[in-house]
Amino acid sequence: MGVRLSDADALEVIEPLGLDDLFGVRVRRNPARVSVETFRSRIAQKRYAERRPNVKVQ
C-alpha cells in the first residue's frame, strides 16, 4: 500500500490488491512472497493475538 500527496494537494492511495483486508482487519499470507512456515513464524513473532485481538489471521 502506498499513499502520496498529489500536485493538487490530494491524498492518493495506491493499493494494487485492494483495501478489503485493511478495512476488514485481516492479515493473510501472500503465497508469492513467503512460505507457510515463514508466515506462521512472523505471526507468532509479531504477537497479533496478544497485541491486537480484533485482527483476523487467515
Backbone bond lengths (Angstrom), bond angles and torsions (degrees), N, CA, C in turn:
res aa  C-N    CA-C-N  psi(-1)  N-CA   C-N-CA  omega(-1)  CA-C   N-CA-C  phi
1 M - - - 1.441 - - 1.519 107.85 -
2 G 1.291 115.31 139.71 1.446 120.48 176.84 1.512 110.05 -136.21
3 V 1.318 115.59 148.37 1.461 121.78 177.30 1.525 106.59 -134.55
4 R 1.317 115.88 134.50 1.457 119.21 177.08 1.521 110.14 -141.33
5 L 1.308 114.35 162.17 1.455 121.30 177.35 1.524 107.40 -96.49
6 S 1.312 116.82 121.72 1.466 121.35 -178.31 1.518 110.80 -76.69
7 D 1.323 115.24 171.59 1.468 120.35 177.27 1.527 111.63 -61.70
8 A 1.344 116.66 -23.82 1.466 121.44 179.36 1.526 111.63 -91.66
9 D 1.333 117.18 16.04 1.471 123.50 179.91 1.529 112.62 60.32
10 A 1.313 116.71 34.68 1.466 121.69 175.38 1.524 108.27 -112.40
11 L 1.328 116.13 146.18 1.456 119.83 176.22 1.520 109.51 -78.49
12 E 1.328 116.14 133.12 1.456 122.03 175.95 1.518 107.78 -115.20
13 V 1.321 116.70 125.03 1.463 122.45 178.75 1.517 107.49 -102.07
14 I 1.329 115.63 126.05 1.454 121.50 178.55 1.520 107.26 -116.31
15 E 1.318 116.18 114.31 1.462 121.45 -179.89 1.524 107.74 -144.70
16 P 1.329 117.21 95.73 1.456 119.95 -175.37 1.525 114.38 -63.38
17 L 1.316 118.09 -24.77 1.466 120.62 -179.12 1.521 112.57 -99.08
18 G 1.321 117.92 3.58 1.457 121.58 178.17 1.517 112.95 92.58
19 L 1.311 115.08 173.13 1.464 122.02 -176.97 1.528 112.93 -110.86
20 D 1.325 117.40 6.60 1.467 120.86 -176.56 1.522 112.19 -58.71
21 D 1.329 118.21 -44.27 1.465 120.07 -179.46 1.518 111.70 -66.44
22 L 1.317 116.91 -38.17 1.462 120.42 178.92 1.520 110.49 -61.50
23 F 1.330 116.56 -52.02 1.457 120.12 -177.98 1.524 112.53 -74.87
24 G 1.324 117.34 -21.75 1.457 121.54 176.41 1.518 112.63 -88.05
25 V 1.330 117.18 2.01 1.472 125.14 179.74 1.542 109.34 52.41
26 R 1.341 115.07 54.58 1.464 121.63 -179.02 1.522 110.68 -121.05
27 V 1.322 114.71 144.55 1.458 122.40 172.74 1.521 106.70 -119.53
28 R 1.330 115.82 125.37 1.466 120.55 179.50 1.520 110.30 -130.23
29 R 1.292 113.82 154.35 1.462 120.47 175.88 1.521 109.35 -78.36
30 N 1.302 116.05 137.48 1.453 121.38 172.25 1.528 106.58 -94.53
31 P 1.329 118.49 106.37 1.455 120.52 -174.81 1.525 113.77 -62.70
32 A 1.310 118.11 -20.26 1.460 120.70 178.22 1.531 111.91 -78.92
33 R 1.332 117.12 -13.99 1.464 119.34 -174.85 1.522 115.26 -113.23
34 V 1.338 117.43 -37.98 1.472 118.76 -175.70 1.522 111.07 -137.41
35 S 1.311 114.68 153.42 1.460 120.59 176.37 1.527 109.78 -77.81
36 V 1.321 115.51 166.81 1.469 120.76 176.63 1.523 109.74 -60.09
37 E 1.334 116.76 -42.15 1.465 120.81 -178.93 1.535 111.40 -62.34
38 T 1.324 116.66 -43.82 1.462 120.57 178.81 1.520 110.85 -64.40
39 F 1.323 116.85 -42.38 1.465 121.10 179.02 1.527 110.68 -60.82
40 R 1.310 116.77 -48.27 1.475 120.14 179.64 1.517 111.39 -61.33
41 S 1.307 116.83 -39.54 1.458 120.99 178.96 1.522 110.92 -63.60
42 R 1.314 116.53 -43.90 1.474 120.29 179.25 1.519 111.96 -65.81
43 I 1.330 116.92 -39.86 1.469 120.09 177.92 1.527 110.07 -60.89
44 A 1.333 116.11 -43.87 1.468 120.11 178.52 1.527 110.74 -65.81
45 Q 1.323 116.78 -42.70 1.458 121.56 -179.15 1.529 111.55 -62.70
46 K 1.311 116.86 -40.22 1.464 121.08 -178.08 1.530 113.06 -80.57
47 R 1.348 117.00 -12.00 1.462 123.06 175.26 1.529 112.10 55.19
48 Y 1.339 116.24 46.93 1.466 120.63 -179.26 1.523 112.62 -55.74
49 A 1.317 117.49 -47.12 1.470 120.55 -176.75 1.524 111.28 -59.86
50 E 1.318 116.34 -36.00 1.460 120.91 -178.63 1.534 111.38 -79.04
51 R 1.316 116.77 -44.75 1.466 121.25 -173.54 1.516 113.78 -84.72
52 R 1.331 117.07 -32.84 1.459 121.49 -176.15 1.523 109.71 -137.17
53 P 1.324 117.66 79.34 1.463 120.70 -174.63 1.532 114.09 -62.58
54 N 1.322 117.96 -18.26 1.460 120.20 179.82 1.532 113.04 -83.27
55 V 1.337 118.36 -10.46 1.457 121.95 -179.60 1.521 109.88 -74.88
56 K 1.341 114.98 133.45 1.460 121.13 177.01 1.520 107.93 -99.44
57 V 1.324 116.62 119.08 1.462 121.76 177.07 1.517 107.53 -94.79
58 Q 1.337 115.73 123.94 1.460 120.36 -178.64 1.495 110.98 -122.56
